Amino acid sequence: MRVIYNERMADLAHLLGEMAGLAGSAMDRATQALLQADLPLAEQVISEGDRIAEMIADAEEKSFALLATQAPVAGDLRQVVSAIQIVNDVNRMGTLALHVAKVARRRHPNHALPEAVNGYFAEMGRIAVSMGQGAKEVLESRDPERAAQLNQDDEAMDDLHRHLFTLLMDREWKYGVAPAVDVTLLGRYYERFADHAVEIGRRVIFLVTGELPPDADAES
Amino acid sequence: MRVIYNERMADLAHLLGEMAGLAGSAMDRATQALLQADLPLAEQVISEGDRIAEMIADAEEKSFALLATQAPVAGDLRQVVSAIQIVNDVNRMGTLALHVAKVARRRHPNHALPEAVNGYFAEMGRIAVSMGQGAKEVLESRDPERAAQLNQDDEAMDDLHRHLFTLLMDREWKYGVAPAVDVTLLGRYYERFADHAVEIGRRVIFLVTGELPPDADAES
């Protein structure tokens, strides 16, 4: 029983990690589509959303089957409960990448972003990819130090997000309201993407140490 | 065993319902604080966030204890798994109400909203309260028809949200960029609040019918 449980839990953690990596890759391409007003790339990201949705359903069923057939207890049970919660986070990460791609599609053939903020979004995209990869590694290694690194990435993301808002609120902002609305929503998508990666790290830290660090979005 | 399970599950569903109702009430007062630039009311909502956080931790522990001590199977197991997922939704509803209150606090003594959009937010606040109450009733009654009504409220919310964006994107928008940024974020908070209430309805429909309706935010 225990051998089968360990195999299936490793399989589930691998699937969750794969999805976090895919969400990071989707955010990477969505960011490129946004920066280059690249419609085919945006469409590609959007059409891959169905594949992520299938993997989510698969992960939910695998978690449920683990509970139903292996009846795990104590620490093993906590792992499965965490997996059920983490499925939601990777699902949101994927959906947020799709939202970015949809903004790129909606504004095509125009660029959604004024050139002045391209650098911010290029950097937020880079951090998002790194966090998707980080969440993947944390899920597969369960290393609390790697999980803590996600917080550093998240702080960098929050810094960029704050700078972006300073820019928007400045009298010098000369691009008008419509791009400001897009920039506001897009900034929120990247920030929430990062929050979900941090949330995955929190859940893993909780599994390993028994302590749950504070919620990222609750502070903002 | 089964009698104890039923009692504890009813207790957990009641706790989740209570939290959904509290999130609705928090959104109600946050909306009043926003519309009237009422700082004490905003502070009250924010300080009650700790109470919701405690209830969240309590609900997570109760779900875990149900799995650990009652070892539910089949439909009973699905109920507990759904409860674990629903905890996340009520948690987000509470956090989003807090975000609205924090915008009211940040802009005080000014009003965050230009008067022209007050009517939209009054109505979005009204729908949010109704959806918090609806989610509460659905959790306690498990009535799929009541759950489906949440979708109608959500459509009304989406309509208001779309109108709001039309207003923002219009050349006639004369309030400048800073209020547009606040309106954009606030609109997103109400929309997501509604999505989470719908998500609770979806989970309940799934429990009762075995079919999971499509995800609300994935469509937008």
Chai-1 contact restraints between the chains, C-beta under 6 A:
chainA,res_idxA,chainB,res_idxB,connection_type,confidence,min_distance_angstrom,max_distance_angstrom,comment,restraint_id
A,F64,B,V81,contact,1.0,0.0,6.0,A-B,restraint_1
A,L67,B,L77,contact,1.0,0.0,6.0,A-B,restraint_2
A,A68,B,L77,contact,1.0,0.0,6.0,A-B,restraint_3
A,L77,B,L67,contact,1.0,0.0,6.0,A-B,restraint_4
A,L77,B,A68,contact,1.0,0.0,6.0,A-B,restraint_5
A,V81,B,F64,contact,1.0,0.0,6.0,A-B,restraint_6
A,I84,B,I84,contact,1.0,0.0,6.0,A-B,restraint_7
A,N88,B,N88,contact,1.0,0.0,6.0,A-B,restraint_8
A,T95,B,D217,contact,1.0,0.0,6.0,A-B,restraint_9
A,T95,B,A218,contact,1.0,0.0,6.0,A-B,restraint_10
A,L168,B,V181,contact,1.0,0.0,6.0,A-B,restraint_11
A,M169,B,A178,contact,1.0,0.0,6.0,A-B,restraint_12
A,W173,B,V177,contact,1.0,0.0,6.0,A-B,restraint_13
A,V177,B,W173,contact,1.0,0.0,6.0,A-B,restraint_14
A,V177,B,V177,contact,1.0,0.0,6.0,A-B,restraint_15
A,V177,B,A180,contact,1.0,0.0,6.0,A-B,restraint_16
A,A178,B,M169,contact,1.0,0.0,6.0,A-B,restraint_17
A,A180,B,V177,contact,1.0,0.0,6.0,A-B,restraint_18
A,A180,B,A180,contact,1.0,0.0,6.0,A-B,restraint_19
A,A180,B,V181,contact,1.0,0.0,6.0,A-B,restraint_20
A,V181,B,L168,contact,1.0,0.0,6.0,A-B,restraint_21
A,V181,B,A180,contact,1.0,0.0,6.0,A-B,restraint_22
A,V181,B,T184,contact,1.0,0.0,6.0,A-B,restraint_23
A,T184,B,V181,contact,1.0,0.0,6.0,A-B,restraint_24
A,T184,B,T184,contact,1.0,0.0,6.0,A-B,restraint_25
A,D217,B,T95,contact,1.0,0.0,6.0,A-B,restraint_26
A,A218,B,T95,contact,1.0,0.0,6.0,A-B,restraint_27
